[in-house]
Amino acid sequence: MSTNERIAEIVGSNDVVLFMKGTPLFPQCGFSSKAIAILDHLGVEYASVDVLQDMEIRQGIKAFSDWPTIPQLYVKGEFVGGSDIMMEMYQAGELQQLMVDAEVTQA
């Protein structure tokens, strides 16, 4: 299975998935920590992938999304963005609405 296929399988088999540095309990960068805080505040259940544990995934996710940085959030198979976009959407109420529309959180 190619790296792209592995990523597609992860994204396709989880309603919400965060590709990040570290784990939700032990994030390894401030941006990943911010992304986790937002998701936790929204009460969203999510899968996480520690890109530091798999260099193929770490590089492959950047090509998969055509986005150069990590973390990366996917909801129902769609790329949402990194921590800055998540924060902007959260502050505007758009991320909450996206989660409600995707039926992955309570309103």
C-alpha positions as a LaTeX table, in Angstrom:
\begin{tabular}{lrrr}
\hline
Residue & $x$ (\AA) & $y$ (\AA) & $z$ (\AA) \\
\hline
Met1 & 0.00 & 0.00 & 0.00 \\
Ser2 & 1.41 & 3.39 & $-0.98$ \\
Thr3 & 1.72 & 6.26 & 1.47 \\
Asn4 & $-1.04$ & 8.10 & $-0.37$ \\
Glu5 & $-3.31$ & 5.05 & $-0.06$ \\
Arg6 & $-2.50$ & 4.75 & 3.67 \\
Ile7 & $-3.40$ & 8.42 & 4.21 \\
Ala8 & $-6.59$ & 8.08 & 2.15 \\
Glu9 & $-7.59$ & 5.08 & 4.27 \\
Ile10 & $-6.98$ & 6.98 & 7.54 \\
Val11 & $-8.89$ & 10.03 & 6.31 \\
Gly12 & $-11.72$ & 7.91 & 4.91 \\
Ser13 & $-12.17$ & 5.73 & 7.97 \\
Asn14 & $-12.41$ & 8.54 & 10.56 \\
Asp15 & $-15.04$ & 11.28 & 10.69 \\
Val16 & $-12.51$ & 13.69 & 12.19 \\
Val17 & $-8.76$ & 13.15 & 12.03 \\
Leu18 & $-5.89$ & 15.39 & 13.03 \\
Phe19 & $-2.44$ & 14.78 & 11.61 \\
Met20 & $-0.19$ & 16.31 & 14.23 \\
Lys21 & 3.22 & 16.32 & 15.87 \\
Gly22 & 2.95 & 14.25 & 19.04 \\
Thr23 & $-0.21$ & 12.95 & 20.65 \\
Pro24 & $-3.25$ & 14.68 & 22.15 \\
Leu25 & $-1.81$ & 14.09 & 25.63 \\
Phe26 & 1.72 & 15.10 & 24.64 \\
Pro27 & 1.69 & 17.47 & 21.66 \\
Gln28 & 5.17 & 18.22 & 20.34 \\
Cys29 & 4.51 & 21.67 & 18.90 \\
Gly30 & 2.45 & 24.71 & 19.81 \\
Phe31 & 0.39 & 24.55 & 16.64 \\
Ser32 & $-0.64$ & 20.95 & 17.31 \\
Ser33 & $-1.43$ & 21.89 & 20.91 \\
Lys34 & $-3.66$ & 24.74 & 19.72 \\
Ala35 & $-5.50$ & 22.43 & 17.29 \\
Ile36 & $-6.15$ & 19.91 & 20.07 \\
Ala37 & $-7.41$ & 22.63 & 22.40 \\
Ile38 & $-9.91$ & 23.79 & 19.78 \\
Leu39 & $-11.20$ & 20.27 & 19.07 \\
Asp40 & $-11.42$ & 19.46 & 22.78 \\
His41 & $-13.30$ & 22.71 & 23.45 \\
Leu42 & $-15.78$ & 21.79 & 20.73 \\
Gly43 & $-16.28$ & 18.36 & 22.29 \\
Val44 & $-15.35$ & 16.61 & 19.07 \\
Glu45 & $-14.18$ & 13.00 & 19.07 \\
Tyr46 & $-11.25$ & 12.68 & 16.71 \\
Ala47 & $-8.52$ & 10.32 & 15.64 \\
Ser48 & $-4.97$ & 11.58 & 15.71 \\
Val49 & $-1.92$ & 10.56 & 13.73 \\
Asp50 & 1.52 & 11.38 & 15.13 \\
Val51 & 3.54 & 12.27 & 12.04 \\
Leu52 & 6.76 & 12.18 & 14.08 \\
Gln53 & 6.36 & 8.39 & 14.30 \\
Asp54 & 6.17 & 7.87 & 10.53 \\
Met55 & 8.31 & 9.96 & 8.18 \\
Glu56 & 6.44 & 8.68 & 5.12 \\
Ile57 & 3.16 & 9.95 & 6.54 \\
Arg58 & 4.85 & 13.19 & 7.64 \\
Gln59 & 5.95 & 13.98 & 4.10 \\
Gly60 & 3.04 & 12.27 & 2.36 \\
Ile61 & 0.32 & 14.24 & 4.16 \\
Lys62 & 1.81 & 17.48 & 2.82 \\
Ala63 & 1.50 & 16.19 & $-0.75$ \\
Phe64 & $-1.91$ & 14.60 & $-0.08$ \\
Ser65 & $-3.42$ & 17.94 & 0.95 \\
Asp66 & $-1.08$ & 20.19 & $-1.01$ \\
Trp67 & $-0.59$ & 21.99 & 2.31 \\
Pro68 & 2.98 & 22.49 & 3.59 \\
Thr69 & 2.49 & 22.47 & 7.35 \\
Ile70 & 1.30 & 20.27 & 10.20 \\
Pro71 & $-1.14$ & 19.95 & 11.94 \\
Gln72 & $-3.79$ & 19.18 & 9.36 \\
Leu73 & $-7.47$ & 18.63 & 10.13 \\
Tyr74 & $-9.82$ & 16.50 & 8.03 \\
Val75 & $-13.58$ & 16.29 & 8.60 \\
Lys76 & $-15.59$ & 13.63 & 6.74 \\
Gly77 & $-12.74$ & 13.18 & 4.27 \\
Glu78 & $-12.35$ & 16.88 & 3.48 \\
Phe79 & $-9.23$ & 18.87 & 4.30 \\
Val80 & $-10.13$ & 21.79 & 6.57 \\
Gly81 & $-6.73$ & 23.36 & 7.23 \\
Gly82 & $-4.02$ & 23.86 & 9.81 \\
Ser83 & $-4.14$ & 25.44 & 13.25 \\
Asp84 & $-4.32$ & 29.06 & 12.02 \\
Ile85 & $-7.29$ & 28.29 & 9.76 \\
Met86 & $-8.89$ & 26.27 & 12.56 \\
Met87 & $-8.52$ & 29.24 & 14.93 \\
Glu88 & $-9.93$ & 31.71 & 12.39 \\
Met89 & $-12.88$ & 29.41 & 11.69 \\
Tyr90 & $-13.42$ & 28.80 & 15.40 \\
Gln91 & $-13.43$ & 32.52 & 16.23 \\
Ala92 & $-15.93$ & 33.16 & 13.42 \\
Gly93 & $-18.18$ & 30.29 & 14.55 \\
Glu94 & $-17.56$ & 28.48 & 11.26 \\
Leu95 & $-15.70$ & 25.49 & 12.70 \\
Gln96 & $-18.48$ & 24.79 & 15.19 \\
Gln97 & $-21.02$ & 24.93 & 12.36 \\
Leu98 & $-18.89$ & 22.66 & 10.17 \\
Met99 & $-18.82$ & 20.06 & 12.95 \\
Val100 & $-22.58$ & 20.32 & 13.46 \\
Asp101 & $-23.24$ & 20.06 & 9.72 \\
Ala102 & $-20.94$ & 17.03 & 9.55 \\
Glu103 & $-22.88$ & 15.53 & 12.48 \\
Val104 & $-19.75$ & 14.96 & 14.55 \\
Thr105 & $-20.64$ & 17.20 & 17.51 \\
Gln106 & $-23.56$ & 18.67 & 19.37 \\
Ala107 & $-24.79$ & 22.19 & 18.52 \\
\hline
\end{tabular}
